[in-house]
Amino acid sequence: MRDDETPKRLIVVGDRVLISPEEGEERTNVGLYLPPTALESRQVQGGRIVATGPGTPMTEPASMDDEPWKIHGPDVKYLPMQAEVGDYGLFFRKAAVEITFEGKKYLVVPQAAILVLVREGTPEEVEE
């Protein structure tokens, strides 16, 4: 098989998520209402999360040395992501980077730019 025939896939790194964007409307497909000011200035946008990175890499406090930016060994630990594949995310548009992969438009967004997530199903724990 030649290199140009090998299937390609996107791998999201760090604390970023890959979002299939929803075009701006007053009411999103998941029922969130956006104020006209948010739509006019394009401050926020929503979309379905299609992939997430592993999270923020963390080092063990005991393994800190003169060069803490180096991650030693294969046992890299990550601070897990709140966003999950299938969630609907509302995020700051300015933080998003638009890419096109195999003819489809996606947005790469850092988790810190996500304002809210809408997740299907019932919550695992109900706090009273």
TORPA-4810 file (N, C-alpha, C, O; in nm, 3 decimals):
<nodes>
NODE_1_0.085_-0.117_0.000_0.000_0.000_0.000_0.090_0.124_0.000_0.184_0.133_0.078_M
NODE_2_0.060_0.219_-0.087_0.139_0.341_-0.095_0.100_0.436_0.017_-0.009_0.426_0.073_R
NODE_3_0.190_0.529_0.050_0.167_0.624_0.159_0.042_0.708_0.138_-0.029_0.738_0.235_D
NODE_4_0.014_0.748_0.014_-0.102_0.834_-0.009_-0.234_0.757_0.000_-0.341_0.818_-0.002_D
NODE_5_-0.229_0.623_0.009_-0.349_0.543_0.024_-0.373_0.500_0.168_-0.478_0.445_0.201_E
NODE_6_-0.275_0.524_0.255_-0.289_0.488_0.395_-0.393_0.578_0.461_-0.385_0.700_0.447_T
NODE_7_-0.492_0.521_0.531_-0.592_0.606_0.595_-0.528_0.698_0.699_-0.435_0.658_0.770_P
NODE_8_-0.577_0.819_0.706_-0.525_0.916_0.802_-0.630_0.938_0.910_-0.750_0.922_0.887_K
NODE_9_-0.582_0.976_1.029_-0.674_1.012_1.136_-0.616_1.129_1.212_-0.494_1.147_1.217_R
NODE_10_-0.702_1.206_1.271_-0.659_1.318_1.353_-0.637_1.270_1.495_-0.719_1.197_1.549_L
NODE_11_-0.528_1.312_1.555_-0.501_1.280_1.695_-0.496_1.414_1.769_-0.409_1.498_1.742_I
NODE_12_-0.587_1.432_1.860_-0.595_1.557_1.936_-0.498_1.546_2.053_-0.495_1.445_2.122_V
NODE_13_-0.419_1.650_2.074_-0.317_1.646_2.178_-0.353_1.737_2.296_-0.432_1.831_2.283_V
NODE_14_-0.293_1.705_2.409_-0.306_1.790_2.528_-0.448_1.807_2.575_-0.528_1.713_2.573_G
NODE_15_-0.479_1.930_2.616_-0.611_1.960_2.672_-0.701_2.025_2.568_-0.777_2.117_2.600_D
NODE_16_-0.693_1.977_2.446_-0.774_2.034_2.338_-0.884_1.936_2.297_-0.873_1.815_2.317_R
NODE_17_-0.989_1.992_2.238_-1.099_1.909_2.186_-1.121_1.944_2.040_-1.095_2.056_1.996_V
NODE_18_-1.169_1.847_1.965_-1.201_1.865_1.824_-1.353_1.873_1.815_-1.424_1.783_1.860_L
NODE_19_-1.402_1.982_1.756_-1.546_2.008_1.755_-1.595_2.020_1.611_-1.534_2.087_1.528_I
NODE_20_-1.707_1.955_1.585_-1.778_1.973_1.458_-1.873_2.090_1.482_-1.970_2.077_1.558_S
NODE_21_-1.847_2.206_1.419_-1.922_2.327_1.455_-2.067_2.325_1.409_-2.101_2.266_1.307_P
NODE_22_-2.150_2.393_1.487_-2.289_2.417_1.452_-2.296_2.561_1.408_-2.243_2.649_1.476_E
NODE_23_-2.360_2.586_1.299_-2.371_2.724_1.251_-2.461_2.802_1.346_-2.560_2.750_1.397_E
NODE_24_-2.424_2.929_1.368_-2.492_3.013_1.467_-2.640_3.033_1.441_-2.680_3.077_1.333_G
NODE_25_-2.720_3.001_1.539_-2.863_3.026_1.538_-2.900_3.071_1.677_-2.824_3.053_1.772_E
NODE_26_-3.018_3.130_1.691_-3.061_3.177_1.822_-3.077_3.061_1.920_-3.044_3.073_2.038_E
NODE_27_-3.127_2.948_1.869_-3.146_2.831_1.955_-3.063_2.718_1.897_-3.075_2.686_1.779_R
NODE_28_-2.979_2.658_1.979_-2.893_2.550_1.932_-2.975_2.422_1.922_-3.087_2.415_1.971_T
NODE_29_-2.918_2.321_1.858_-2.987_2.193_1.842_-3.012_2.122_1.974_-3.099_2.036_1.982_N
NODE_30_-2.937_2.157_2.078_-2.955_2.090_2.207_-3.041_2.172_2.302_-3.058_2.134_2.418_V
NODE_31_-3.097_2.285_2.255_-3.191_2.361_2.336_-3.133_2.479_2.412_-3.205_2.542_2.489_G
NODE_32_-3.006_2.512_2.391_-2.950_2.630_2.456_-2.991_2.754_2.377_-2.983_2.755_2.254_L
NODE_33_-3.037_2.857_2.447_-3.071_2.983_2.381_-2.954_3.078_2.396_-2.903_3.099_2.506_Y
NODE_34_-2.912_3.137_2.284_-2.801_3.232_2.285_-2.856_3.372_2.266_-2.940_3.393_2.178_L
NODE_35_-2.811_3.470_2.346_-2.861_3.606_2.330_-2.816_3.666_2.197_-2.711_3.629_2.145_P
NODE_36_-2.894_3.758_2.142_-2.858_3.819_2.013_-2.719_3.884_2.015_-2.650_3.882_1.913_P
NODE_37_-2.678_3.940_2.129_-2.545_4.003_2.136_-2.434_3.901_2.115_-2.333_3.933_2.052_T
NODE_38_-2.452_3.782_2.165_-2.351_3.677_2.147_-2.344_3.633_2.001_-2.236_3.603_1.950_A
NODE_39_-2.459_3.630_1.935_-2.462_3.588_1.795_-2.404_3.695_1.703_-2.327_3.665_1.611_L
NODE_40_-2.442_3.821_1.728_-2.397_3.930_1.641_-2.247_3.948_1.645_-2.183_3.967_1.542_E
NODE_41_-2.190_3.942_1.763_-2.046_3.964_1.777_-1.966_3.835_1.761_-1.843_3.837_1.764_S
NODE_42_-2.036_3.723_1.746_-1.971_3.592_1.730_-1.877_3.561_1.846_-1.769_3.505_1.827_R
NODE_43_-1.919_3.600_1.967_-1.837_3.572_2.085_-1.836_3.424_2.119_-1.733_3.369_2.157_Q
NODE_44_-1.950_3.360_2.105_-1.961_3.218_2.139_-2.011_3.138_2.020_-2.078_3.190_1.931_V
NODE_45_-1.977_3.011_2.021_-2.024_2.919_1.918_-2.038_2.783_1.983_-1.977_2.755_2.087_Q
NODE_46_-2.118_2.699_1.923_-2.138_2.565_1.976_-2.111_2.459_1.872_-2.106_2.487_1.752_G
NODE_47_-2.093_2.338_1.921_-2.073_2.226_1.830_-2.058_2.097_1.906_-2.046_2.095_2.029_G
NODE_48_-2.060_1.988_1.832_-2.050_1.854_1.889_-1.903_1.813_1.899_-1.828_1.827_1.802_R
NODE_49_-1.863_1.763_2.015_-1.725_1.719_2.036_-1.707_1.582_1.972_-1.779_1.488_2.004_I
NODE_50_-1.610_1.572_1.879_-1.587_1.447_1.807_-1.460_1.376_1.853_-1.442_1.258_1.824_V
NODE_51_-1.371_1.447_1.923_-1.249_1.385_1.975_-1.192_1.475_2.084_-1.213_1.596_2.083_A
NODE_52_-1.121_1.414_2.179_-1.054_1.490_2.285_-0.910_1.444_2.297_-0.875_1.332_2.261_T
NODE_53_-0.828_1.534_2.348_-0.691_1.497_2.380_-0.690_1.421_2.512_-0.794_1.406_2.576_G
NODE_54_-0.573_1.374_2.554_-0.564_1.298_2.679_-0.578_1.384_2.804_-0.607_1.331_2.911_P
NODE_55_-0.558_1.513_2.793_-0.564_1.603_2.909_-0.432_1.676_2.924_-0.348_1.675_2.834_G
NODE_56_-0.414_1.740_3.039_-0.292_1.814_3.066_-0.188_1.721_3.126_-0.215_1.657_3.228_T
NODE_57_-0.067_1.710_3.066_0.035_1.622_3.123_0.080_1.673_3.259_0.098_1.793_3.279_P
NODE_58_0.098_1.581_3.352_0.143_1.616_3.488_0.265_1.532_3.523_0.276_1.416_3.483_M
NODE_59_0.355_1.591_3.599_0.469_1.515_3.649_0.444_1.480_3.795_0.369_1.548_3.865_T
NODE_60_0.507_1.375_3.837_0.499_1.336_3.978_0.576_1.438_4.059_0.688_1.473_4.021_E
NODE_61_0.522_1.488_4.170_0.596_1.586_4.250_0.732_1.535_4.296_0.827_1.612_4.307_P
NODE_62_0.742_1.406_4.324_0.868_1.348_4.371_0.972_1.340_4.260_1.092_1.330_4.288_A
NODE_63_0.927_1.345_4.134_1.022_1.330_4.025_1.072_1.464_3.971_1.140_1.468_3.868_S
NODE_64_1.039_1.571_4.038_1.085_1.702_3.993_1.237_1.711_4.008_1.292_1.670_4.110_M
NODE_65_1.302_1.764_3.905_1.446_1.782_3.912_1.482_1.918_3.855_1.398_2.008_3.854_D
NODE_66_1.602_1.935_3.808_1.645_2.064_3.755_1.572_2.102_3.628_1.567_2.219_3.593_D
NODE_67_1.515_2.005_3.558_1.447_2.030_3.431_1.305_1.973_3.438_1.278_1.868_3.380_E
NODE_68_1.213_2.042_3.509_1.080_1.986_3.532_0.995_1.974_3.406_0.894_1.903_3.407_P
NODE_69_1.034_2.041_3.297_0.955_2.031_3.174_0.976_1.899_3.103_0.897_1.862_3.017_W
NODE_70_1.080_1.827_3.139_1.103_1.696_3.078_1.015_1.593_3.148_1.010_1.586_3.271_K
NODE_71_0.948_1.515_3.070_0.864_1.408_3.125_0.944_1.279_3.111_0.980_1.239_3.001_I
NODE_72_0.971_1.215_3.224_1.056_1.096_3.225_0.973_0.969_3.216_0.867_0.957_3.278_H
NODE_73_1.023_0.876_3.140_0.964_0.743_3.136_0.832_0.738_3.061_0.776_0.840_3.022_G
NODE_74_0.783_0.616_3.041_0.660_0.596_2.965_0.534_0.623_3.047_0.425_0.629_2.989_P
NODE_75_0.545_0.638_3.179_0.427_0.652_3.265_0.385_0.797_3.281_0.390_0.853_3.390_D
NODE_76_0.344_0.859_3.171_0.297_0.997_3.177_0.157_0.997_3.235_0.072_0.919_3.192_V
NODE_77_0.132_1.083_3.330_0.000_1.096_3.392_-0.065_1.223_3.338_0.003_1.324_3.315_K
NODE_78_-0.195_1.219_3.318_-0.268_1.333_3.264_-0.380_1.373_3.358_-0.445_1.288_3.419_Y
NODE_79_-0.403_1.504_3.370_-0.521_1.555_3.438_-0.636_1.533_3.339_-0.634_1.591_3.230_L
NODE_80_-0.735_1.453_3.374_-0.837_1.414_3.275_-0.922_1.532_3.227_-0.934_1.635_3.294_P
NODE_81_-0.978_1.514_3.110_-1.064_1.614_3.049_-1.207_1.602_3.104_-1.253_1.493_3.134_M
NODE_82_-1.275_1.716_3.115_-1.417_1.713_3.149_-1.500_1.684_3.025_-1.602_1.615_3.032_Q
NODE_83_-1.456_1.736_2.912_-1.528_1.716_2.786_-1.513_1.572_2.740_-1.407_1.512_2.753_A
NODE_84_-1.622_1.517_2.686_-1.621_1.380_2.634_-1.676_1.379_2.492_-1.753_1.467_2.454_E
NODE_85_-1.636_1.280_2.415_-1.687_1.264_2.279_-1.839_1.251_2.286_-1.891_1.173_2.366_V
NODE_86_-1.909_1.325_2.203_-2.055_1.322_2.202_-2.118_1.439_2.276_-2.235_1.470_2.253_G
NODE_87_-2.043_1.505_2.363_-2.095_1.622_2.433_-2.116_1.736_2.334_-2.053_1.741_2.229_D
NODE_88_-2.207_1.825_2.369_-2.223_1.949_2.295_-2.152_2.056_2.377_-2.178_2.070_2.496_Y
NODE_89_-2.062_2.130_2.315_-1.986_2.233_2.387_-2.017_2.371_2.334_-2.026_2.392_2.213_G
NODE_90_-2.031_2.466_2.426_-2.045_2.607_2.393_-1.913_2.671_2.434_-1.872_2.659_2.549_L
NODE_91_-1.846_2.741_2.341_-1.710_2.786_2.366_-1.687_2.926_2.310_-1.765_2.975_2.228_F
NODE_92_-1.579_2.990_2.357_-1.539_3.121_2.306_-1.485_3.104_2.165_-1.389_3.029_2.144_F
NODE_93_-1.544_3.171_2.069_-1.506_3.159_1.928_-1.362_3.203_1.904_-1.293_3.145_1.820_R
NODE_94_-1.316_3.308_1.976_-1.181_3.361_1.954_-1.072_3.258_1.985_-0.963_3.266_1.929_K
NODE_95_-1.100_3.163_2.071_-1.000_3.064_2.111_-0.992_2.948_2.012_-0.898_2.868_2.019_A
NODE_96_-1.088_2.937_1.921_-1.095_2.823_1.829_-1.004_2.843_1.708_-0.988_2.955_1.658_A
NODE_97_-0.946_2.734_1.662_-0.867_2.733_1.539_-0.941_2.643_1.440_-0.968_2.526_1.469_V
NODE_98_-0.975_2.699_1.324_-1.049_2.623_1.224_-0.954_2.543_1.137_-0.852_2.594_1.089_E
NODE_99_-0.988_2.416_1.116_-0.910_2.330_1.026_-1.006_2.258_0.933_-1.124_2.244_0.964_I
NODE_100_-0.955_2.212_0.821_-1.032_2.127_0.731_-0.954_1.997_0.715_-0.836_1.998_0.681_T
NODE_101_-1.022_1.885_0.740_-0.959_1.754_0.730_-1.050_1.665_0.645_-1.165_1.641_0.679_F
NODE_102_-0.995_1.618_0.535_-1.067_1.532_0.442_-1.203_1.592_0.404_-1.305_1.523_0.402_E
NODE_103_-1.201_1.723_0.375_-1.320_1.793_0.327_-1.418_1.837_0.432_-1.519_1.899_0.398_G
NODE_104_-1.393_1.807_0.560_-1.484_1.848_0.667_-1.422_1.958_0.750_-1.301_1.958_0.775_K
NODE_105_-1.504_2.052_0.791_-1.457_2.164_0.874_-1.469_2.128_1.022_-1.573_2.080_1.068_K
NODE_106_-1.360_2.151_1.096_-1.358_2.127_1.240_-1.299_2.249_1.309_-1.236_2.334_1.247_Y
NODE_107_-1.320_2.254_1.440_-1.258_2.356_1.523_-1.179_2.286_1.632_-1.228_2.192_1.695_L
NODE_108_-1.056_2.332_1.656_-0.974_2.282_1.766_-0.983_2.388_1.875_-0.949_2.504_1.853_V
NODE_109_-1.029_2.345_1.993_-1.057_2.439_2.101_-0.990_2.389_2.229_-1.002_2.272_2.264_V
NODE_110_-0.917_2.478_2.301_-0.864_2.436_2.431_-0.980_2.419_2.530_-1.077_2.495_2.527_P
NODE_111_-0.968_2.320_2.617_-1.075_2.295_2.713_-1.107_2.419_2.796_-1.223_2.439_2.834_Q
NODE_112_-1.007_2.503_2.825_-1.029_2.623_2.906_-1.124_2.722_2.838_-1.182_2.807_2.907_A
NODE_113_-1.141_2.714_2.706_-1.229_2.806_2.634_-1.374_2.758_2.630_-1.462_2.830_2.582_A
NODE_114_-1.399_2.636_2.679_-1.535_2.582_2.679_-1.610_2.639_2.798_-1.563_2.632_2.912_I
NODE_115_-1.727_2.696_2.771_-1.808_2.756_2.877_-1.898_2.654_2.946_-1.902_2.647_3.069_L
NODE_116_-1.969_2.575_2.866_-2.058_2.472_2.921_-2.057_2.351_2.829_-2.026_2.360_2.711_V
NODE_117_-2.092_2.237_2.888_-2.108_2.113_2.813_-2.250_2.064_2.834_-2.304_2.073_2.945_L
NODE_118_-2.312_2.012_2.730_-2.442_1.948_2.741_-2.419_1.801_2.710_-2.369_1.765_2.603_V
NODE_119_-2.455_1.716_2.806_-2.431_1.572_2.793_-2.564_1.500_2.802_-2.646_1.529_2.889_R
NODE_120_-2.586_1.405_2.713_-2.708_1.325_2.713_-2.704_1.228_2.831_-2.597_1.191_2.878_E
NODE_121_-2.822_1.187_2.878_-2.827_1.087_2.984_-2.850_1.148_3.120_-2.865_1.270_3.133_G
NODE_122_-2.851_1.063_3.220_-2.876_1.109_3.356_-2.743_1.125_3.429_-2.647_1.054_3.399_T
NODE_123_-2.737_1.219_3.524_-2.613_1.235_3.599_-2.583_1.113_3.685_-2.675_1.047_3.733_P
NODE_124_-2.455_1.084_3.703_-2.416_0.968_3.782_-2.447_0.988_3.930_-2.488_0.895_3.999_E
NODE_125_-2.426_1.110_3.976_-2.454_1.141_4.116_-2.547_1.261_4.120_-2.525_1.359_4.049_E
NODE_126_-2.648_1.253_4.203_-2.739_1.366_4.219_-2.713_1.425_4.356_-2.731_1.359_4.458_V
NODE_127_-2.671_1.553_4.358_-2.645_1.619_4.486_-2.772_1.689_4.529_-2.837_1.757_4.450_E
NODE_128_-2.808_1.672_4.655_-2.929_1.735_4.707_-2.894_1.840_4.809_-2.983_1.904_4.864_E
</nodes>
